[in-house]
Amino acid sequence: MARARSESARQIAELLKTAREALGLSLAFMTRLDETTQHLEVVESALPMLFRDGTTRPRANSFCQSIMDGRLPAVIPDVTRFPEAMKLPAARMPRLRSYVSVPVVLSDGTVYGTFCAAGFGADKQLSKRDKALMEVLSQAAALIVEPDFRRRQLHAEIGGRLGPVIEAGGPQVVLQPIVDVATGRRIGAEALSRFPQAWQRPPDVCFAEAHEIGVGDRLEVLALRKAAEHLACVHGYVAMNISPGTLLTPQCLDLLGRLPLDRIVLELSEHQPVEDYDLLKQALAPLRGGGMRLAVDDVGAGFSSLRHIVLTQPDVIKLDRSIVTGVGTDQVLRVLTRSLVDLAAGCGATVVAEGVETEADALALAGLGVHYGQGWFFGRPGVPAALRPSYALRQPILDAPTATSSNQRVSSPTP
């Protein structure tokens, strides 16, 4: 049964049909060449049972390779007149007697494969003019195949990087302290994934790439498992990141179900859309019933996080660094932060500010009613042993809000 053609393959087939009809030959096909194999990716043939899409042949003893190597001309009106050609398998079966082949060259000069036409009888009319037509058609074919080729190339590169990380059990996971901005007491830590520095890619990009090639859920669950391993050696809660889609997988739900839920804050990122909030809440219900708290990440960076808040009713709202950095001196950021603090209070949620890098911002956040903060001002991500019980501010917090009820703070064992 013939396999269904993609849209690009149908476009290539139209070009091949044009070549076959213009040259009056029985067969036209486009190949993709790898190191050892000639892949007949798209075939237009008068004998479809003998030639079909996906057929493979050894590259070394093909007409195309002999032409590329210069052992045969690009246009062969009569194969029997070339002893080199008669040595090739295709001259015996399926007994090709005329042949035209030109390379399919991509924009960077890479030879993707060949654009070919062949006949079962000699054709003395084949000429350089026919080669020129084939070259024009092959250029059109190159424009069609290049996007898919680059995508496959990119996926192979991503897989080559991520494969060893996955086989090793996932990325390195470090901890960054989460601190009460009024007292400096550490109440928890966020688990953050780290990938090889040589990649020069932030973690969110690495996870996005993993999802692009179909291993994102597996990589996220591995990172979650490594984060959970830190529970045994640190006090307080550990915040762990997960995307909505991965959360719904059986592997993720099974792992979470085996953890001490009362020590976990699960951070739901807004970088992946939620397809079904009812399904999400159904999956979260037994976990939250067991003591796990839910956080919405990156609040203030986009509109989807506000939708997450409305539809999931989180226990923790995490302010994005884009509205935290500079809040100590920027009146607009202070107004925005205050409004989000009021929103959290109305939802019964606590507020954690991410990206706190200066004392001025820490002091301003405390004055605005933000409960907790994390960022380089308190401590950079590192190994569990680097966490301290407290991170005292250099200035006392004056006029810190007193209206916050105890059930609005993330409760945790004393570090």
MIDRENGU-284609 format. One record per atom (N, C-alpha, C, O): x, y, z; residue in three letters. Coordinates in steps of 0.02 Angstrom, whole numbers, plus 50000, padded with zeros to 5 digits. Layout:
REM residues N
XYZALA...
This chain:
REM residues 415
500424994050000MET500005000050000MET500445006350000MET500885007050042MET500325010849952ALA500735016849947ALA500615021350007ALA500045022250030ALA501145024250031ARG501085028750088ARG500835035550065ARG500995037850010ARG500465038950108ALA500195045450092ALA500765050550086ALA501235050450126ALA500715054850037ARG501235059850026ARG501085066150065ARG500505068150073ARG501615069250090SER501545075750122SER501435081050069SER501495079650010SER501275087050092GLU501165092450044GLU501795093850004GLU501755095049943GLU502375093850036SER502995095050000SER503135089449950SER503365090849895SER502985083249968ALA503085077749922ALA502625078349861ALA502825076649805ALA502015080749872ARG501555081649815ARG501815087149768ARG501745086549707ARG502115092249796GLN502395097549754GLN502995094949715GLN503075096449655GLN503415090949747ILE503985087849712ILE503725083249656ILE504015083249602ILE503195079449669ALA502915074949619ALA502695078749557ALA502765076249501ALA502415084749566GLU502205088649509GLU502805090749467GLU502775090749405GLU503365092449500LEU503975094149463LEU504235088049425LEU504455088649368LEU504215082349457LEU504455076149424LEU504015074349365LEU504255072049313LEU503365075249374LYS502905073949318LYS503065078449259LYS503045076149201LYS503215084749273THR503405089449220THR504035086949185THR504075087049123THR504535084649223ALA505155082149194ALA505025076049151ALA505275075549095ALA504635071349177ARG504515065049141ARG504155066349075ARG504325063349024ARG503655070749077GLU503265072049016GLU503665076148966GLU503615074948906GLU504055080948991ALA504455085148945ALA504995081048910ALA505145082348852ALA505285076248946LEU505835072348917LEU505575066048883LEU505955062748846LEU504955064248894GLY504675058348863GLY504965051848891GLY505025046848855GLY505155051948955LEU505455046048986LEU504945042649032LEU504425045449049LEU505105036449052SER504625032449091SER504655033749166SER504195031949202SER505185036749188LEU505305037049261LEU505635043749278LEU506095045949244LEU505395046749333ALA505735052649360ALA505705052149436ALA505205049949464ALA506245054049470PHE506255053349543PHE506745058249573PHE507215060549540PHE506635059849636MET507105063949674MET507385059749730MET507005056349765MET508035059949739THR508345055949792THR508605060549848THR508745066449838THR508665057549905ARG509045060549960ARG509635055949974ARG509555049849979ARG510225058849979LEU510835054849988LEU511095055550058LEU511185061050083LEU511225049850091ASP511615050050152ASP512285046750139ASP512455045650081ASP512645045050189GLU513325042650178GLU513355036250137GLU513825035350098GLU512865031950146THR512895025450112THR512315023850067THR512345019250027THR511765027750073THR511145025550042THR510835031049999THR510865036950014THR510545028749944GLN510155032949900GLN509415031649915GLN509165026149904GLN509075036749941HIS508365036049958HIS507945039149903HIS507995045249891HIS507545035249869LEU507085037949818LEU506475040749855LEU505995037249867LEU506515047149872GLU506005050149915GLU505335051049879GLU504815049549907GLU505355053349817VAL504745054349778VAL504865051549708VAL505375053049676VAL504405047449685VAL504485044049621VAL503855045149578VAL503295044249603VAL503955046949515GLU503425047149465GLU503605042149411GLU504085043149374GLU503225036649407SER503435031149364SER502845028249326SER502275028149349SER502995025849265ALA502505022149226ALA502415015149254ALA501935011649236ALA502875013049297LEU502835006349327LEU502845007149404LEU503355005749435LEU502285009449433PRO502285010949505PRO502415004849549PRO502635005649606PRO502294998849525MET502424992949566MET503174991549573MET503394988449622MET503564993949524LEU504274992749526LEU504654998449559LEU505164997449592LEU504395004549551PHE504715010449581PHE504205014049623PHE503665015849599PHE504365015149686ARG503895018549730ARG504275022849780ARG504865021949792ARG503905027649809ASP504205031949860ASP504505027849916ASP504205022949939ASP505095029849939GLY505395026549996GLY505875020949979GLY506195018150023GLY505925019249914THR506395013949894THR507115016249910THR507285022049901THR507515011649933THR508215013249947THR508675008649908THR508515002849894THR509255011349889ARG509765007549854ARG510445009749879ARG510515015349904ARG510955005449874PRO511635007549893PRO511855013549851PRO511755013649790PRO512135018349884ARG512345024449848ARG512955023249805ARG513015026049750ARG513405019149828ALA514065018449796ALA514015016049724ALA514395018349681ALA513545011549708ASN513505008749641ASN512885011249603ASN512585007649563ASN512695017449618SER512115020349584SER512335024649525SER512905027049523SER511885025649477PHE512025030249422PHE512185037249449PHE512655040449426PHE511785039449498CYS511875046249525CYS512575047249552CYS512885052449539CYS512825042449590GLN513485043149619GLN514025043249565GLN514505047149569GLN513945039049515SER514445038949461SER514455045549423SER514985047849403SER513865048549415ILE513825055049381ILE514135060449425ILE514515064649401ILE513985060349491MET514275065249537MET515025064649541MET515385069649549MET515285058549535ASP516005057449538ASP516345059049472ASP516965058949468ASP515965060449419GLY516265062049355GLY516425056049312GLY516725056849259GLY516225050049333ARG516365044049293ARG515885043249235ARG516015039749187ARG515315046649242LEU514805046649189LEU514565053749178LEU514585057749224LEU514335055349116PRO514055061949104PRO513365062749135PRO513045057749151PRO513145068949144ALA512485070149174ALA511925067949129ALA511385066149153ALA512035068149062VAL511525065949014VAL511795059848977VAL512325060048945VAL511425054348982ILE511635048048950ILE511075045848903ILE510595042748925ILE511125047448838PRO510605045448790PRO510565037848781PRO510025035148770PRO511145034448786ASP511155027248775ASP511645024148825ASP512255024648817ASP511375020848876VAL511785018048929VAL512275012848901VAL512825012148927VAL512075009148848THR512495003748823THR513155006248793THR513615002348782THR513185012648779ARG513805015348750ARG514315017148803ARG514855019548787ARG514145016148866PHE514605017848921PHE514745011648963PHE514335009649003PHE515335008548953PRO515495002448991PRO515435003349067PRO515224998849102PRO515615009349091GLU515565010749163GLU514835010349185GLU514695007849240GLU514385012749143ALA513675012549160ALA513415005349159ALA513005003549201ALA513645001349112MET513384994549106MET513604990149164MET513334984649173MET514104992349203LYS514304988549262LYS513824989449321LYS513844985649369LYS513414994549317LEU512984996249374LEU512364991849377LEU512104989849325LEU512124990349437PRO511544985949445PRO510924988349407PRO510564984349379PRO510814994949406ALA510204997549374ALA510214996549299ALA509684996949266ALA510804995349270ALA510834993949198ALA510604986949182ALA510404985449126ALA510624982549232ARG510384975649223ARG509674974849247ARG509264971549215ARG509524977749303MET508844977449332MET508724983849371MET509004984949425MET508294988049344PRO507744986949296PRO507924988349223PRO507484989849183PRO508564987849205ARG508784988449135ARG508684995449107ARG508374996349055ARG508945000349144LEU508915007249121LEU509365008149060LEU509915005549057LEU509105011949011ARG509495013048949ARG509595020448932ARG509975022048886ARG509255024848968SER509375032048960SER509315035249028SER508935032949071SER509695040749039TYR509725043349107TYR509935050649106TYR510365052649067TYR509625054649150VAL509815061549161VAL509805062749236VAL509315060949269VAL510335065649263SER510375066949335SER510735073449349SER511265074749321SER510425077649393VAL510745083849415VAL510675084249491VAL510195081549519VAL511135087549524PRO511095087849597PRO510545092649621PRO510385097549587PRO510275091149680VAL509815095749715VAL510245099249768VAL510455096049816VAL510365105649758VAL510835109349800VAL510445114449842VAL510055118449816VAL510565114349908LEU510235118949954LEU510575125649954LEU511095126649923LEU510285130449990SER510515137349987SER511225138350012SER511565143049991SER511465133850056ASP512145134550081ASP512655130350043ASP513225129750064ASP512435127449987GLY512885123449946GLY512865116049963GLY513185112049929GLY512495114050014THR512435106950031THR512065103149976THR511545105449952THR512345097449956VAL512005093249907VAL511515088749945VAL511715084249982VAL510875090049934TYR510355086149968TYR510275079249937TYR510205074249972TYR510285079149870GLY510185072849834GLY510215074249759GLY510615078349737GLY509805070749721THR509815071549648THR509105071749621THR508645069149652THR509035074949564PHE508405075449527PHE508525071849461PHE508935073949421PHE508155066449449CYS508345061849395CYS507745059949352CYS507175060349373CYS507895057949290ALA507405054949246ALA507755049349208ALA508345049749193ALA507375044049193ALA507675038249161ALA507175034849115ALA506565035649124ALA507435031149066GLY507015027349021GLY507265020349012GLY507845018749027GLY506825016048988PHE507015008948978PHE507235007648906PHE507375001948887PHE507275013048868GLY507545012548801GLY508015018448789GLY507975023548823GLY508465017548741ALA508925022948724ALA508525028848695ALA508015027848663ALA508765034848707ASP508435040848682ASP508955045648656ASP509255049448695ASP509065045448591LYS509595049648562LYS509425057048564LYS509855061248550LYS508795058648581GLN508595065748583GLN508815069248647GLN508805075448650GLN509015065448698LEU509225068548760LEU509835072948748LEU510305070948713LEU509815079048777SER510345083848761SER510475088448821SER510175087748874SER510945093048810LYS511095097948863LYS510495102348879LYS510425104748935LYS510045103348829ARG509435107148842ARG509015103648894ARG508705106848937ARG508985097048891ASP508605093248941ASP508935093649010ASP508585093949061ASP509595093749011LYS509935094649074LYS509765101449104LYS509665101949164LYS509725106649062ALA509565113349087ALA508865113449117ALA508755116649169ALA508395110049085LEU507715109649113LEU507735106149181LEU507415108349228LEU508105100649185MET508145096949248MET508465101249303MET508265100849361MET508945105449285GLU509265109849334GLU508775114949361GLU508765116449421GLU508355117649317VAL507845122549340VAL507355119149387VAL507175121849439VAL507135113149369LEU506665109449411LEU506985107449477LEU506645107449529LEU507625105649476SER507965103649538SER508035109549585SER508005108749646SER508125115549557GLN508165121549599GLN507495122849633GLN507475124749692GLN506955121749597ALA506285122449627ALA506185117149681ALA505905118649734ALA506425111149668ALA506365105849718ALA506755107449781ALA506535106049836ALA507345110549772ALA507765112349830ALA507405117249876ALA507445116749937ALA507045122049845LEU506665126849885LEU506115123449926LEU505955125749981LEU505835118149899ILE505295114549933ILE505555110349990ILE505255110150044ILE506115106849980VAL506355101950030VAL506775105150085VAL506845102250139VAL507045111150072GLU507515113950121GLU507215115050189GLU507535113250239GLU506605117950196PRO506335118950264PRO506285112550304PRO506475112350362PRO506025107150273ASP505975100750309ASP506655097950325ASP506765095050379ASP507125098750279PHE507805096250290PHE508125099950349PHE508445096750391PHE508045106550351ARG508335110350406ARG508015108450472ARG508345108150524ARG507355107150470ARG507015105050531ARG507275098350556ARG507405097450616ARG507365093650511ARG507635087150530ARG508355087850556ARG508555084550604ARG508725092250523GLN509415093450543GLN509435096350614GLN509845094350655GLN508985101250627LEU508955104250693LEU508755099150746LEU509035098950800LEU508255095050730HIS508035089950777HIS508595084950792HIS508665082750849HIS508985083350742ALA509535078750753ALA510055081950799ALA510345078550842ALA510185088450789GLU510665091950832GLU510415092350904GLU510795091250951GLU509775093850912ILE509485094150979ILE509515087351012ILE509715086751070ILE509325082250975GLY509345075451003GLY510045073351022GLY510145069851071GLY510535075450982GLY511225073750998GLY511455076951063GLY511865074051099GLY511205082951078ARG511395086251141ARG511005083351200ARG511295081851252ARG510345082751191LEU509935080751247LEU509975073351263LEU509855071251320LEU510125069251214GLY510145062051225GLY510585059951283GLY510345056351327GLY511215062151286PRO511645060151342PRO511385062751409PRO511465059451460PRO511085068751410VAL510805071451473VAL510245067051498VAL510195065651557VAL509805065051452ILE509245060751471ILE509495053951495ILE509265051251545ILE509985051151459GLU510245044651478GLU510595044851546GLU510625039951582GLU510865050751563ALA511205051551628ALA510725052951685ALA510935053551742ALA510075053351670GLY509585054251723GLY509295061151728GLY508925062651775GLY509455065551680GLY509175072251680GLY509685077651693GLY510275076151704GLY509475083951692PRO509945089451702PRO510165089951775PRO509865087051819PRO510695093751785GLN510885095451854GLN510345099851883GLN510075104251849GLN510185098851947VAL509675102951981VAL509985106252042VAL510245102952086VAL509945112852043VAL510225116852099VAL509645120152136VAL509075120152113VAL509805123052194LEU509285126152235LEU509445133552246LEU510015135452259LEU508925137652242GLN508995144752258GLN508535146452317GLN507955144552317GLN508805149852368PRO508405151152428PRO507805155652414PRO507835160252373PRO507255154252449ILE506665158552450ILE506605161252521ILE506565157352569ILE506585167852527VAL506705171152591VAL506115175652609VAL505825178952566VAL505955175752673ASP505465180552699ASP505785187452695ASP506285188852729ASP505495191952654VAL505825198352643VAL505795202952704VAL506175207752709VAL505355201452751ALA505305205552812ALA505805203452864ALA506065207652902ALA505955196852868THR506395194452922THR507055191652897THR507525190952937THR507095189952833GLY507705186852807GLY507735179452818GLY508225176152799GLY507215176552849ARG507215169352863ARG507065165452799ARG506595167052762ARG507465160252786ARG507335156052728ARG506755151352743ARG506765147952795ARG506265151252699ILE505685146852710ILE505645141252659ILE505235136652665ILE506065141552608GLY506055136352557GLY506605137552506GLY507055141652517GLY506565133952451ALA507045134652397ALA506715132352332ALA506285127952332ALA506925135452278GLU506675133252213GLU507205128852179GLU507795130552178GLU506975123252153ALA507415118752115ALA507455121252043ALA506935122052010ALA508055122352019LEU508175125051953LEU508625120451913LEU509135118151937LEU508425119051851SER508815114551809SER509385118451776SER509325124251759SER509945114951768ARG510525117851735ARG510785113051683ARG510875107051696ARG510915115651624PHE511175111751568PHE511895113851554PHE512105119151578PHE512265109951515PRO512975111651503PRO513055118851479PRO512705121151434PRO513525122351510GLN513635129451494GLN513835130451422GLN513695135651392GLN514175125351393ALA514405125951324ALA513825126651275ALA513915129151220ALA513225124451295TRP512645125151250TRP512435132351241TRP512165134251189TRP512575136551292GLN512375143551290GLN511625144451277GLN511415148451236GLN511235140351314ARG510515140651309ARG510215140651379ARG510415136451420ARG509745145151394PRO509425144951459PRO508985138751466PRO508795135851416PRO508825136851527PRO508435130651538PRO507765130551501PRO507575125351474PRO507405136251499ASP506755136051466ASP506815134551392ASP506385131351363ASP507365136751361VAL507485135151290VAL507635127751282VAL507405124551235VAL508035124951328CYS508205117851325CYS507585113451331CYS507505108551295CYS507145115351377PHE506525111451385PHE506075112351323PHE505755107551302PHE506045118351296ALA505645119451235ALA505915115251177ALA505535112451139ALA506575114851171GLU506875110751119GLU506705103451129GLU506575099751082GLU506715101251192ALA506545094351207ALA505825092851186ALA505695087551158ALA505375097351200HIS504675096351179HIS504625096251103HIS504205092651075HIS505035100251070GLU505015100550997GLU505175093850965GLU504915092250912GLU505615089950996ILE505795083450967ILE505455077651003ILE505625071850991ILE504975079251047GLY504565073951076GLY504825070751139GLY504575065551159GLY505335073751171VAL505595070851234VAL505515075751292VAL505825074851345VAL505105080851284GLY505025085951335GLY504735083251400GLY504975084951454GLY504205079151394ASP503895076451455ASP504395072251494ASP504435072651555ASP504775068151458ARG505265063851492ARG505795067951527ARG505985066451584ARG506035073251494LEU506555077451524LEU506285081051585LEU506635081651635LEU505675083551581GLU505385087151639GLU505285082451698GLU505425084451755GLU505065076351686VAL504965071651741VAL505635069851773VAL505685069051833VAL506155069051732LEU506825067651759LEU507055073451803LEU507345072351856LEU506945079651780ALA507135085451820ALA506735085751885ALA506995087551937ALA506095083951881LEU505675083851941LEU505935078651991LEU505935079852051LEU506135072851965ARG506405067652009ARG507045069952044ARG507135068652103ARG507475073352006LYS508095075852037LYS507945081252089LYS508285081652140LYS507455085452075ALA507265090552124ALA507005087252188ALA507165089452243ALA506615081952180ALA506345078452238ALA506885075252281ALA506795074552341ALA507445073452250GLU507985070452289GLU508265075352341GLU508545073252391GLU508195081952329HIS508445086952376HIS508015087452439HIS508235090352488HIS507405084852437LEU506975085352496LEU507285082152557LEU507165084352614LEU507685077052547ALA507975073352603ALA508535077252638ALA508725075552694ALA508805082452606CYS509385085752635CYS509285093152648CYS509765096652665CYS508675095752638VAL508555102752654VAL507925103452695VAL507475099152691VAL507895108652735HIS507295110252773HIS506855114952731HIS507085118052683HIS506235115552750GLY505765119752714GLY505505116352653GLY505635110452641GLY505125120052614TYR504825117052554TYR505305117752495TYR505775121752496TYR505175113752444VAL505545114252381VAL505045115652326VAL504565111952316VAL505145121252291ALA504725122952234ALA504995119552172ALA505595119952157ALA504545116252136MET504745112452077MET504335114852017MET503725116052023MET504655115551961ASN504325118151901ASN504065112551857ASN504375107351850ASN503485113751827ILE503195108951781ILE502765112651731ILE502455117751748ILE502735110151670SER502275113051621SER501605109451626SER501575103651646SER501065112851608PRO500395109851615PRO500325103151579PRO500025098551606PRO500595102651519GLY500535096451481GLY500895090651514GLY500625085151517GLY501495091851539THR501875086551571THR501545084451636THR501555078551654THR501245089151672LEU500915087551734LEU500385082151724LEU500275078051769LEU500055082251668LEU499505077551656LEU499725070651634LEU499315066151627LEU500375069651624THR500605063051603THR500595058151662THR500705060151719THR500465051751649PRO500465046851704PRO501125046551741PRO501125045551802PRO501685047351706GLN502335046951738GLN502425052551790GLN502685051351844GLN502195058551773CYS502265064251818CYS501805063451878CYS502005064451936CYS501185061551866LEU500705060851920LEU500905055151967LEU500805055652028LEU501185049851939ASP501415044251981ASP501995046452026ASP502005044752085ASP502465050251998LEU503035052652037LEU502805057252093LEU503005056452151LEU502385062052077LEU502145066752128LEU501755063152183LEU501815064952241LEU501375058152164GLY500975054452213GLY501395050652264GLY501135048652316GLY502045049752249ARG502475046052295ARG502915050652337ARG503355048352374ARG502815057252331LEU503235062052367LEU502865064952428LEU502255064452432LEU503245067852476PRO502935071252533PRO502615077752510PRO502945082952507PRO501985077552494LEU501655083052460LEU501645089452502LEU501635094952474LEU501655088852568ASP501615094852609ASP502265098952607ASP502285104452634ASP502775096252574ARG503415099952568ARG503545102152496ARG504105104052479ARG503035101852455ILE503125103552384ILE502675109352365ILE502075109452380ILE502975114152331VAL502595119252296VAL502715118052221VAL503285118452197VAL502185116552186LEU502245115052115LEU502115121452075LEU501575124352078LEU502625123552038GLU502575129751999GLU502335128251928GLU502665124651891GLU501775131051911LEU501485130051845LEU501685135851801LEU501475141551813LEU502085134451751SER502335139851708SER501805141951658SER501365138051640SER501855148151636GLU501375150651586GLU501645149951515GLU501315151951468GLU502235146951507HIS502535146651440HIS502195141451396HIS502295141451335HIS501785137151425GLN501415132251386GLN500675133151400GLN500475133351458GLN500265133851348PRO499555135051360PRO499205129051391PRO499405123251379PRO498695130351431VAL498285125051460VAL497715123651412VAL497315128051396VAL497675117451389GLU497155115651340GLU496485114451374GLU495965115951345GLU496495111751435ASP495875109851469ASP495955111151544ASP496265107051578ASP495685116651568TYR495765118351639TYR495395113351684TYR495625111951740TYR494835110851661ASP494465105951702ASP494885099751713ASP494915097051768ASP495215097351660LEU495645091551666LEU496235092951711LEU496435088651751LEU496515098951705LEU497075100851748LEU496875100951821LEU497225098251864LEU496305104051836LYS496085104451906LYS495915097451933LYS496025096051992LYS495655093151890GLN495505086351911GLN496145082651930GLN496155078851979GLN496675083651892ALA497315080351907ALA497635083151970ALA497945079552008ALA497545089651981LEU497855092952039LEU497485091552104LEU497785091752158LEU496835090152100ALA496415089652160ALA496695084752212ALA496765086752270ALA496865078452195PRO497115073952247PRO497795076052273PRO497955074752332PRO498205079252232LEU498865081552254LEU498795087352304LEU499115087452356LEU498365092052287ARG498255097652332ARG497895095352395ARG497995097952450ARG497465090352387GLY497135087552446GLY497635084152493GLY497505083652553GLY498195081852465GLY498715078652506GLY499215083652534GLY499695081552566GLY499105090052524GLY499535095152554GLY499975098952506GLY500295103852526GLY499995096952443MET500415100552395MET500115107352380MET499505108152374MET500545112352375ARG500325119052358ARG500485120652285ARG500985118252258ARG500065124652255LEU500135126252184LEU500355133552177LEU500075137952209LEU500845134652134ALA501075141452120ALA500995142952046ALA501095138552004ALA500805149052030VAL500795151351961VAL501415155651951VAL501515160551986VAL501815153651902ASP502465156851890ASP502395162651840ASP501915162851802ASP502875167151841ASP502945172451790ASP502355177251788ASP502195179951736ASP502025178251845VAL501455182851846VAL501695189951832VAL502175192351862VAL501355193251786GLY501545199951765GLY501905200051698GLY501985205351668GLY502135194151676ALA502495193851612ALA502025193151553ALA502235194451496ALA501405191151565GLY500935190251510GLY500235189251537GLY500125189051598GLY499755188551491PHE499055188051512PHE498865181051534PHE498405180251574PHE499205175851508SER498995169051523SER499075167451597SER498695163451624SER499565170651630SER499665169251701SER499065171651741SER498885168551791SER498755177151721LEU498165179651756LEU497585174751746LEU497175173751791LEU497545171751687ARG497025166651675ARG497155160551719ARG496685157651746ARG497805158651725HIS497975153151770HIS497725154651841HIS497445150251874HIS497815160751864ILE497615162551932ILE496865161851941ILE496625158951990ILE496495164451893VAL495765164351898VAL495505157151898VAL495045155451935VAL495795152951855LEU495505146351844LEU495805140851888LEU495515135451893LEU496395142151919THR496695136951961THR496695138652035THR496805134252077THR496585145152051GLN496585147352121GLN497205144852158GLN497155140652203GLN497795147352139PRO498415144852167PRO498515147052239PRO498195151652264PRO498965143552273ASP499165145352341ASP499715150552341ASP499785154352390ASP500095150952287VAL500665155452282VAL500655158852214VAL500535155752163VAL500775165352214ILE500855169152153ILE501575171752150ILE501815174952197ILE501925170152096LYS502615172152089LYS502675177852039LYS502505177151980LYS502905183552063LEU502975189452021LEU503585188651975LEU504125186851998LEU503485189951912ASP504025189451863ASP504545194851876ASP504385200351899ASP505165193251860ARG505715197951872ARG505625204451832ARG505905209551851ARG505245204251779SER505155210251738SER504805215851776SER504885221751759SER504405214151828ILE504085219351869ILE504415220051938ILE504225224351978ILE504905215751951VAL505255216052016VAL505885220352010VAL506025224352054VAL506255219351956THR506875223051948THR506745230551940THR506415232651892THR506985234451986GLY506895241651984GLY506295244152022GLY506165250152022GLY505935239652057VAL505345241752093VAL505515246752149VAL505085250552170VAL506135246652172GLY506335251152226GLY506345258452204GLY506315262852246GLY506405259752139THR506455266652115THR505925268452063THR505865274252044THR505525263652040ASP505045264851987ASP504335264852015ASP504095259752039ASP504015270552012GLN503345271252040GLN502835266852004GLN502385264052036GLN502895266251938VAL502415262151900VAL502465254851921VAL501965251451930VAL503085252451930LEU503175245451952LEU502895244552022LEU502625239152038LEU502955249452064ARG502685248852132ARG501915248352130ARG501615244452166ARG501615252452088VAL500875252152081VAL500655245352055VAL500175242452080VAL501015242852005LEU500845236351976LEU500945230752027LEU500515226352034LEU501495231052064THR501625226052116THR501085226252170THR500835221052191THR500905232252191ARG500395232952243ARG499725229952220ARG499375226852259ARG499555230952155SER498925228252129SER498935220652128SER498435217452142SER499525217752112LEU499575210452112LEU499565207652183LEU499305202152195LEU499855211352230VAL499815209252301VAL499085209352324VAL498875204752360VAL498715214452304ASP498005214752323ASP497615209052291ASP497175206052322ASP497785207452228LEU497465201752194LEU497595195352232LEU497145191352242LEU498235194252252ALA498405188252289ALA498035187852355ALA497785182552374ALA497975193552389ALA497615193652452ALA496895191652442ALA496605188052483ALA496595194152388GLY495905192352374GLY495815185052358GLY495285182252369GLY496345181952333CYS496315174752316CYS496565170352373CYS496535164252368CYS496805173452428GLY497075169552483GLY497745166552467GLY497925161352495GLY498125169752423ALA498775167052402ALA499345171352430ALA499255177252443ALA499915168352439THR500515172052457THR500875174252394THR500745171852339THR501335178952403VAL501685181852346VAL502435180852355VAL502725182252408VAL502755178252302VAL503475177452300VAL503735181652241VAL503485180952185VAL504215185852254ALA504515189952201ALA505155186652176ALA505595185052215ALA505195185752111GLU505795182852081GLU506255188352055GLU506025193852038GLU506895186852053GLY507375191552025GLY507535197452070GLY507675202952045GLY507525196352136VAL507705201752182VAL508475202252183VAL508815197652206VAL508735207852159GLU509465208352152GLU509765214052192GLU510375214452199GLU509355218552220THR509625224052259THR509245224752324THR508665222652330THR509585227752373GLU509255228952437GLU508685233852430GLU508175233152465GLU508755238752386ALA508215243652376ALA507585240252352ALA507035241952374ALA507665235452306ASP507075231852282ASP506785227452337ASP506175226952344ASP507215224252377ALA506975219952431ALA506575224052482ALA506045221852504ALA506835229752500LEU506495234052548LEU505825236552521LEU505325236652556LEU505815238452457ALA505195240852426ALA504675235252423ALA504095236452436ALA504885229252407LEU504425223652403LEU504105222252471LEU503505221052476LEU504515222352522ALA504245221252590ALA503745226652607ALA503215225152636ALA503895232752590GLY503435238252605GLY502795237852566GLY502285240552588GLY502795234452510LEU502195233752468LEU501785227652486LEU501255226452457LEU502025223852535GLY501635218152557GLY501825211552526GLY501495206452537GLY502375211552487VAL502615205152459VAL502895200952516VAL503275203552557VAL502715194652518HIS502915190452574HIS503625187852568HIS504025188352615HIS503795185152510TYR504435181652503TYR504785183952439TYR504475186552393TYR505435182752438GLY505825184552380GLY506375179552366GLY506595175952411GLY506585179352304GLN507175175452286GLN507545179252232GLN507235182852192GLN508185178352230GLY508605181852181GLY509315182352206GLY509465180052262GLY509745185252166TRP510455185452183TRP510595189552245TRP511105188452278TRP510145194152263PHE510265197952324PHE510285193252384PHE510685194252430PHE509865188152385PHE509845183352440PHE510345177652429PHE510695175552475PHE510375175152369GLY510835169652357GLY510745166952287GLY510195166552261GLY511305165052256ARG511275162052189ARG511105154652194ARG511215151552247ARG510855151752141PRO510725144552142PRO511365140652155PRO511895142352129PRO511315135452195GLY511895131452211GLY511705124852242GLY511125122752238GLY512195121452271VAL512075114952301VAL511695115852366VAL511715121252396VAL511335110752390PRO510945111352451PRO511345113652511PRO511095117352554PRO511975111452515ALA512395113252573ALA512525120752578ALA512705123252631ALA512425124352522ALA512565131552523ALA511985135552552ALA512055141452566ALA511405132352561LEU510825135952589LEU510955137752662LEU511245133752700LEU510725143752683ARG510795145852752ARG510105146552784ARG509605147152748ARG510075146552850PRO509425147452883PRO509135154352874PRO508525155152873PRO509565159352868SER509305166152861SER509765170352818SER510355168852810SER509465175552789TYR509825180052744TYR509635187152765TYR509235190352731TYR509915189452820ALA509715195752850ALA509855201552803ALA510385201952772ALA509375206052800LEU509465212252762LEU509935216852800LEU509995216452861LEU510255221252763ARG510725225852795ARG510355231652829ARG510635235052872ARG509725232852809GLN509325237952841GLN508695234652870GLN508435229852841GLN508455236952927PRO507845234152954PRO507245236152911PRO507235241652883PRO506755231752908ILE506145233252872ILE505685237152918ILE505485234652970ILE505525243352900LEU505085247452940LEU504395247752906LEU504345247752845LEU503885247952947ASP503205248452921ASP503025242652875ASP502645243552827ASP503295236752890ALA503095230952851ALA502365229552864ALA502145230352921ALA501965227552814PRO501255226452823PRO501125221452878PRO501475216352884PRO500625222752918THR500455218352974THR499785215052964THR499575211053005THR499445216752909ALA498775214052899ALA498765207152870ALA498245203952867ALA499355204652849THR499385198052817THR499225192652869THR499565192152920THR498725188752855SER498545183452901SER499015177552892SER499315176752838SER499075173552944SER499555168052941SER499385163052886SER499835159852859SER498745162352869ASN498575157452818ASN498725159952747ASN498605156452698ASN498975166052742GLN499165168652677GLN499915167752664GLN500155169652610GLN500265165152712ARG500975163852701ARG501085156452689ARG500715152152714ARG501605154952650VAL501765148052637VAL502065145052700VAL502635146652717VAL501685140952734SER501955137952796SER502465132652779SER502395129252729SER502965132052821SER503485127152809SER503855125952874SER503845130152919SER504185120052880PRO504585118852939PRO505115124152947PRO505365126652897PRO505275125953007THR505795130853019THR506465128352993THR506675122853011THR506795132352949PRO507445130052923PRO507945128852978PRO508515126852964PRO
